[in-house]
Amino acid sequence: MKLVRLTSNDNEGRFETFFKTNIEIKEKSQVALQNISFTSNAEGFKVNGVNGLITFTIDGNVMIVKLTEANYSINDYGNLFFDIQDKLNDKLDFTSVKMIGLQFSCSLNRDGKIEITYNISPYELESYYWNEEQLSLFPSGTTHIHSNIIGVKNDDSSNYYSTLPFIKGCGVMRASLFTYADTGADGEGLFVGMSRETPSTWTSPIMTDLQKDMYLHLDNGKYKYQYYTGGTKVQGENATLPEVGDIVEISRRGGFFVGGFYRSGTFTQVFNIPDDNTSLYYPYLIFRSGSTQLIVEDLIVQLNPEHFSTYAPPLKKDRIQTNLGVVPIPSPQVIVSNILNFNEKSMLDYLGFENITYTILSATPKFIAEEAFSLSVFNDTYILVLDNMELESYDGFDGVRKSILSVIPYSDDNTNRVVQYEPANINFIDLKNIKPQSLRSIKGRILTSNLKTPSLNGLISITLLIK
């Protein structure tokens, strides 16, 4: 009988030990595992081009999402949830009016289970969440907004802003020009914008460019704009003269912020910038004008529904848009078919789902995993395979002969992730060698129970017995 110790530092469980002298193996020999030890990596889960594909279908509108290829560990697993919800939100667009006002989320619920759902932001003005300074709001039951200053205004103190952030899915901020009389002076007019700085930090009476952040500016007979990209300010203009009846809009759709205006049902794009998916934007209007020079009506802003308070009073119905004309608006929120489909089993296993495909009939579906989420991938079984020694062993997973020396029924679900296994009984497996063999190396692999490559860390030590 021979005792052979094999070692490796390969992080994917591969080993090939070379010896300075030949190992002579007699015909019809047998091999057994005496013991094995290794440490599994807390790396957790690897998203690749196969398991990272998720399909979500809303009322026949198919969205195929490709997740970012990355390794997720016990320290950053939450980034996978964000990636799922961000990629789903990026697929929401004006291609279907069903998608306007939707916002996906992927998170752990109170039971510790993954929940993938979407919420709906009303196509209204949730005035409960807005504050105004030096403005006249909705006089005589109208939907009008204008400055309460007589004469020309040349600072930012007449403003209307949301205390809640803008929707992170697909949504709009839009309003119609009811009255527009240009003063002819640069810097005045209407600002329709979004700021990544919370309103409580804005300076008064003049806001900084960084506080104004991203906006459309109806100024001196033009549609001007500003936004920041990579910390760099970008400014420009569209020479179209603003007119009464124009519908000014900033939308979040398809992974972009799009600014522009509708005229007679036709949209003119003024700017288009990628959405970073991480920032919260606070919508605002600024009136650099007198009370009679500039009036907007039918302001609609779809806010982040996850921030809504359960204590908000009912909306005043006379503040809902009525005359915005031919523009894309959400379809009625009715019960529709929603389908979630995973492309590969390892993803649903990691998230705690049991099936490849789920279908829910609902206006606001919730896809909840059957199992509580585990912070990392734990294997209940490992398999030791010898690649250059033919063994009389067979595997039912793929139905073929495979040189499996031992199945290691050992869970690595412990604090230090160390697997140390020594079978209670030494079980020898026959070698398929009808003639003597002379080996200078022994090569093999450690696999997971589904024959996948594991993620290991540090030294692998294996002791074999050959007789």
Secondary structure, 3 states (H helix, E strand, C coil): CEEEEEEECCCCCEEEEEEEEEEEECCCCEEEEEEEEEEECCCCEEECCCCCEEEEEECCEEEEEECCCEEECCCCCHHHHHHHHHHHHHCCCCCCHHHCCEEEEEEECCCCCEEEEEEECCCCECHHHEEEECEEECHHHCCEEEECCCCCCCCCCCEEEECCCECCCCEEEEEEEEEECCCCCCCCEEEEEEECCCHHHCCCCCCCHHHHCEEEEEECCEEEEEEEECCEEEEEEECCCCCCCCEEEEEEECCEEEEEEEECCEEEEEEEEECCCCCCCEEEEEEECCCCCEEEEEEEECECHHHCCCCCCCCCHHHCCCCCCCCCCCCCCCCEEEEEEECCHHHHHHHCCCCCEEEEEECCCEEECCCCCCCCCCCCCEEEEECCCCECCEECCCCEECCEEEEECCCCCCCCCEEEECCCCCCCEEECCCCCEEEEEEEEEEEECCCCCCCECCCEEEEEEEC
